């Protein structure tokens, strides 16, 4: 049995990978900042030790997993090298794990986490599937046949993987602190796609996705009947969304999803393509699909009287737009209010007008200060630059959340990838609800 130490264990992928190794019988510990991060709940529930950073954590006999946010000069990494310990980067280690199974990598600029969560849940309805989801959730199931995992494009880390299948949900310009432009992003996805062994499953209405060239079969999914896999006869009900699925022009089956929004149908089509290719039991898959409860921080709802409080990770204009669309479709008779915290100064600057445009789709918008990151904690612009472009907008913080009470019949969308949850927590306390994340 190996004893693993994770440097940056609260990172979403690192937390998930630590849980997988723990489930498979290994001894696992890790270190991180002492500030609360939502991923630590699952780690603590499994009894995984989380330590504050210090070189003293690193002792003989450890295998050290290095989070991608941490340089070789970090005190713990430096000590590990001094002691001659094995140090392996997160993405390299994840590649080793994935290679032990029939693997499905889920990638794309948006929708990775939701699709990976759906894929792992649905496949486990028929076959044992271990999984790593970017919401900090991971599970290693002994005797698994499959491994579903989220593959991030940032810094081209996903080039380390050689999956049997890959799902590309979309390609878009993001991470402007690393990628030069959308063509640089496309080049990264092209490199990843070349590593896929069996088949590529991709959204067929994305022109950037359609530009990817591979030697394996490609299955495009969407709503148009020209797609290899498409949805037809879509109906929105109080139970969710139901639709027929066709593969290569032939009726595959009728499915019911408990979710709302076109993007959720597209995610389901991607997953069902894997089901089709691996010839899984469709009745078992349908039963699993209807019980999918979503993933952490993706339209997670708390209903309080006539208000619906939503915790969502949306931090790119397309994600914010999708979250607002979901709220409109699921709650057509309620006001939609956006409470948004931009994530990183470079992303806010790169998409300033786009953020304003999508936030203007809400009935009213509240903005929090820009959240930095370990790599980037300052910038030239401020939240006021975005506020100036937003209609019906105003600033908010955890100190002045009482203003949200006036929206007594509304969906309140708390969106962001930083610590927007502190504003949600403050509001829940304001209205007498115990916040549990």
C-alpha positions in Angstrom: 0.0 0.0 0.0 1.4 3.4 -1.0 1.0 6.5 1.2 0.2 9.6 -0.9 0.6 13.2 0.0 -1.4 15.7 -2.2 0.1 19.2 -2.3 -3.0 21.4 -2.9 -5.5 18.7 -2.0 -8.5 21.1 -1.9 -8.2 21.7 -5.7 -11.2 20.2 -7.4 -9.3 17.6 -9.4 -6.8 16.9 -6.6 -9.7 16.3 -4.1 -11.4 13.9 -6.6 -8.2 12.0 -7.3 -7.4 11.7 -3.5 -10.8 10.2 -2.9 -10.3 7.7 -5.7 -7.0 6.5 -4.2 -8.5 6.3 -0.7 -11.5 4.2 -2.0 -9.0 1.8 -3.6 -7.3 1.2 -0.3 -4.4 3.6 -0.2 -3.3 5.8 2.6 -4.0 9.4 1.6 -3.3 12.8 3.2 -2.8 16.3 1.8 -2.1 19.9 2.5 -3.6 23.2 1.4 -4.6 26.7 2.5 -6.6 26.9 5.8 -9.4 29.0 4.2 -12.6 27.0 3.7 -13.1 25.4 0.2 -16.2 23.5 -0.6 -14.2 20.4 -1.8 -12.9 19.7 1.8 -16.3 18.4 2.9 -16.0 15.2 0.9 -12.4 14.7 2.0 -13.3 15.1 5.7 -16.3 12.8 5.3 -13.9 10.0 4.2 -11.5 10.8 7.0 -8.7 12.1 4.8 -6.3 14.3 6.7 -5.9 17.9 5.5 -2.8 19.7 6.8 -1.7 23.4 6.5 1.3 23.9 4.2 4.7 23.2 5.7 7.8 21.4 4.6 7.5 19.3 7.8 4.6 17.5 6.2 7.0 15.8 3.8 8.6 12.7 5.3 10.3 9.5 4.1 8.2 7.0 2.3 5.6 9.4 0.7 4.7 9.6 -2.9 3.9 13.2 -3.6 1.2 14.4 -6.0 1.9 17.9 -7.1 -1.1 20.1 -7.8 -0.9 22.1 -11.1 -1.1 25.4 -9.3 2.1 24.8 -7.4 5.6 25.3 -8.7 8.7 23.2 -7.9 9.8 26.0 -5.6 6.9 25.4 -3.2 8.3 24.4 0.2 6.7 21.0 0.2 7.8 20.1 -3.3 11.3 21.4 -2.7 11.5 19.2 0.5 10.2 16.2 -1.5 13.0 16.6 -4.0 15.6 17.0 -1.3 14.5 13.7 0.2 14.5 12.0 -3.2 10.8 11.1 -3.1 8.7 10.3 -6.1 6.9 13.5 -7.2 4.3 13.3 -9.9 2.1 16.0 -11.4 -1.6 15.7 -11.1 -2.3 15.3 -14.8 0.4 12.7 -15.2 -0.9 10.7 -12.3 -4.4 10.9 -13.6 -3.2 9.5 -16.9 -1.8 6.5 -15.1 -5.1 5.9 -13.4 -7.2 6.3 -16.5 -5.1 3.8 -18.5 -6.2 1.0 -16.2 -9.8 1.1 -17.5 -11.9 1.7 -20.6 -11.7 5.4 -20.2 -13.9 8.3 -21.3 -12.4 11.8 -21.1 -14.9 14.7 -21.0 -13.4 18.0 -22.2 -14.6 21.4 -23.6 -14.5 25.0 -22.6 -17.9 24.7 -20.8 -20.0 21.8 -19.5 -17.2 19.4 -18.6 -18.2 18.9 -15.0 -21.9 18.6 -15.6 -21.3 16.1 -18.4 -18.8 14.1 -16.4 -21.2 13.9 -13.5 -24.0 12.8 -15.7 -21.8 10.3 -17.5 -20.5 8.6 -14.3 -24.0 8.5 -12.8 -25.7 7.0 -15.9 -23.0 4.5 -16.6 -23.0 3.3 -13.1 -26.7 2.4 -13.7 -25.4 -0.5 -15.8 -21.6 -1.0 -15.3 -19.2 -0.3 -12.5 -17.6 3.0 -13.4 -14.9 4.8 -11.3 -14.9 8.6 -11.9 -13.2 11.9 -11.3 -15.4 15.0 -11.5 -14.2 18.6 -11.5 -16.5 19.5 -8.6 -14.2 17.8 -6.1 -16.0 14.5 -6.3 -14.2 11.2 -7.0 -14.8 7.5 -6.4 -12.7 4.5 -7.0 -15.0 1.4 -7.3 -13.1 -1.9 -7.1 -13.5 -4.1 -10.2 -14.6 -1.1 -12.3 -14.7 -1.6 -16.1 -14.9 2.0 -16.9 -13.3 5.3 -15.8 -15.0 8.6 -16.6 -13.0 11.7 -16.0 -12.9 15.4 -16.6 -10.0 16.6 -18.8 -9.1 20.3 -18.5 -7.5 22.2 -21.4 -5.8 24.7 -19.1 -2.0 24.8 -19.9 -2.7 21.9 -22.2 -2.7 19.4 -19.3 -5.1 17.2 -21.1 -2.4 16.3 -23.6 -1.2 13.8 -21.0 -4.2 11.6 -21.5 -4.8 8.9 -24.1 -8.5 7.9 -23.5 -10.5 5.3 -25.3 -13.2 7.9 -25.9 -13.4 11.6 -25.6 -16.4 13.9 -25.5 -15.8 17.5 -26.6 -18.8 19.7 -25.4 -17.5 22.8 -27.2 -14.5 24.9 -27.9 -14.3 28.5 -26.8 -11.7 31.1 -25.8 -11.1 31.1 -22.1 -8.1 31.2 -19.7 -6.7 34.3 -21.4 -3.8 34.3 -18.9 -2.5 31.3 -20.9 -4.1 30.9 -24.3 -3.3 33.7 -26.8 -6.6 33.4 -28.7 -9.2 31.0 -29.8 -6.9 29.5 -32.5 -4.4 28.6 -29.7 -7.3 26.9 -27.9 -8.3 25.0 -31.0 -4.7 23.8 -31.5 -4.7 22.4 -27.9 -7.9 20.5 -28.5 -6.6 19.2 -31.8 -3.6 17.8 -29.9 -5.8 16.1 -27.3 -8.1 14.6 -30.0 -5.2 13.0 -31.7 -4.6 10.9 -28.6 -8.1 9.4 -28.6 -8.1 5.6 -29.3 -11.6 4.6 -30.2 -14.0 7.4 -31.0 -14.6 11.1 -30.6 -18.0 12.4 -29.5 -18.5 16.1 -30.2 -21.1 18.9 -30.4 -21.8 19.2 -34.1 -23.0 22.8 -34.1 -19.7 24.2 -32.9 -17.6 25.4 -35.9 -14.4 25.2 -33.9 -15.2 21.6 -32.9 -16.0 20.7 -36.5 -12.5 21.9 -37.5 -10.9 19.1 -35.4 -9.4 16.3 -37.6 -8.8 12.8 -36.2 -8.3 9.3 -37.6 -10.9 7.7 -35.3 -14.6 7.8 -35.9 -16.4 11.0 -34.9 -20.0 11.1 -33.7 -21.5 14.6 -33.8 -24.5 15.3 -31.6 -27.1 18.1 -31.6 -30.7 18.9 -32.5 -30.4 18.9 -36.3 -31.3 15.7 -38.1 -28.0 15.9 -40.0 -26.2 14.9 -36.8 -25.1 11.4 -36.1 -27.0 11.6 -32.8 -29.8 14.0 -32.3 -32.8 14.8 -30.1 -36.3 15.2 -31.5 -39.8 15.8 -30.0 -38.5 17.7 -27.0 -41.0 18.4 -24.3 -40.6 20.4 -21.1 -42.7 19.1 -18.2 -42.8 19.6 -14.5 -40.7 16.5 -14.2 -37.9 17.8 -16.4 -37.3 17.4 -20.2 -38.2 14.4 -22.3 -37.1 13.7 -25.9 -36.5 11.0 -28.5 -33.0 10.1 -29.5 -32.0 9.0 -33.0 -28.6 7.5 -33.9 -27.6 7.5 -37.6 -31.1 8.3 -38.6 -32.7 5.4 -36.6 -34.8 5.7 -33.5 -32.7 4.8 -30.4 -35.1 5.3 -27.5 -37.2 7.8 -25.5 -35.5 9.4 -22.5 -36.6 11.6 -19.6 -34.1 13.9 -17.9 -34.9 15.7 -14.6 -33.0 18.8 -15.9 -33.9 21.8 -18.0 -32.1 23.8 -20.7 -30.9 23.0 -24.2 -27.3 22.5 -22.8 -28.5 19.7 -20.6 -30.1 17.9 -23.5 -26.8 18.2 -25.4 -24.9 16.8 -22.5 -27.3 13.9 -22.3 -26.8 13.2 -26.0 -23.0 13.0 -25.6 -23.5 10.5 -22.7 -26.0 8.4 -24.7 -23.5 8.2 -27.6 -21.1 6.4 -25.2 -24.0 4.2 -24.1 -24.7 3.3 -27.7 -21.1 2.7 -28.7 -20.5 0.4 -25.6 -23.9 -1.3 -26.0 -24.9 -0.7 -22.4 -28.4 -1.8 -21.3 -30.7 1.0 -22.3 -33.4 0.3 -19.7 -30.8 0.5 -16.9 -29.5 3.7 -18.4 -33.0 5.3 -18.6 -33.6 4.4 -14.9 -30.3 6.0 -13.9 -30.9 9.2 -16.0 -34.2 10.1 -14.3 -32.5 10.0 -10.9 -29.5 12.3 -11.8 -29.4 15.0 -9.1 -26.7 17.2 -10.7 -23.2 18.0 -9.6 -21.9 20.3 -7.0 -22.2 24.0 -7.7 -24.1 23.5 -10.9 -27.6 24.9 -10.5 -27.8 23.6 -6.9 -31.2 24.8 -5.5 -32.5 25.8 -2.1 -36.2 26.7 -2.0 -37.2 29.2 0.6 -40.9 30.3 0.4 -41.2 31.9 -3.0 -37.5 32.3 -3.6 -35.2 29.8 -5.3 -31.6 30.2 -4.2 -29.2 28.8 -6.8 -25.5 28.1 -6.2 -23.7 27.8 -9.6 -20.1 27.8 -10.8 -20.8 29.8 -14.0 -17.8 32.1 -14.6 -17.7 32.5 -18.4 -20.3 34.5 -20.4 -21.6 31.3 -22.1 -22.0 29.6 -18.8 -23.8 32.6 -17.2 -26.1 32.6 -20.2 -26.9 28.9 -19.8 -27.6 29.3 -16.1 -30.0 32.2 -16.8 -31.7 30.1 -19.6 -32.2 27.2 -17.2 -33.8 29.5 -14.7 -36.1 30.9 -17.3 -37.2 27.5 -18.5 -37.6 25.9 -15.1 -39.3 28.9 -13.5 -41.0 30.8 -16.2 -43.2 32.8 -13.8 -40.4 34.0 -11.5 -38.1 37.0 -11.7 -34.5 36.0 -12.5 -31.9 37.8 -10.5 -28.2 37.5 -11.1 -25.7 37.8 -8.2 -22.3 37.5 -10.0 -18.7 37.4 -8.9 -16.2 37.7 -11.8 -13.3 35.2 -11.6 -9.8 36.5 -12.3 -8.9 39.9 -13.7 -7.7 38.6 -17.0 -10.9 36.8 -17.8 -13.0 39.8 -16.7 -11.0 42.1 -18.9 -11.1 39.8 -21.9 -14.9 39.3 -21.8 -16.0 42.6 -20.2 -18.7 43.4 -22.8 -19.8 39.8 -23.2 -20.3 39.5 -19.4 -22.4 42.7 -19.5 -24.5 41.4 -22.4 -25.4 38.1 -20.7 -26.0 39.7 -17.3 -28.5 42.0 -19.0 -30.6 38.9 -19.8 -31.4 38.8 -16.0 -34.1 41.1 -14.6 -31.7 42.6 -12.2 -28.0 42.1 -11.4 -25.8 42.4 -8.3 -22.1 42.4 -8.7 -19.4 41.3 -6.2 -15.7 42.4 -6.4 -13.5 40.5 -8.8 -12.0 37.3 -7.3 -8.4 36.8 -8.0 -6.4 33.5 -7.9 -3.2 32.0 -6.7 -1.6 32.9 -10.0 -3.3 36.3 -10.4 -4.5 38.5 -7.6 -4.6 42.0 -9.1 -5.4 43.7 -12.3 -6.0 47.1 -14.0 -9.8 47.1 -14.0 -12.3 46.9 -11.1 -15.8 45.7 -10.7 -17.0 49.2 -11.5 -15.9 48.8 -15.1 -18.4 45.9 -15.5 -21.0 47.7 -13.5 -21.0 50.6 -15.9 -22.1 48.3 -18.7 -24.8 46.4 -16.8 -28.5 47.5 -16.9 -30.3 47.4 -13.5 -27.0 46.6 -11.8 -25.6 47.4 -8.4 -22.8 46.2 -6.1 -23.3 43.7 -3.3 -21.2 42.0 -0.6 -21.9 39.7 2.3 -22.4 42.8 4.5 -25.4 44.1 2.6 -27.4 41.1 1.4 -30.7 42.2 2.9 -31.5 44.0 -0.3 -32.2 40.6 -1.9 -35.3 40.2 0.3 -37.3 42.5 -2.0 -37.2 39.9 -4.8 -39.9 37.8 -3.0 -40.9 35.7 -6.1 -37.5 35.1 -7.8 -34.7 32.8 -8.7 -31.6 34.2 -7.2 -28.6 33.0 -9.2 -25.4 33.2 -7.1 -22.7 32.6 -9.8 -19.0 32.5 -9.8 -15.9 30.3 -9.4 -14.4 32.2 -6.5 -16.0 32.6 -3.1 -19.4 33.8 -4.1 -20.8 31.2 -1.6 -19.9 33.6 1.2 -22.6 36.0 -0.2 -25.1 33.1 -0.5 -24.2 32.0 3.0 -24.7 35.5 4.4 -28.1 35.7 2.7 -29.2 32.3 4.0 -28.3 33.4 7.5 -30.1 36.7 7.0 -33.4 34.9 6.2 -32.9 32.3 9.0 -31.7 29.3 6.9 -28.8 27.1 8.0 -26.3 27.2 5.1 -24.9 23.7 4.3 -22.6 23.3 1.3 
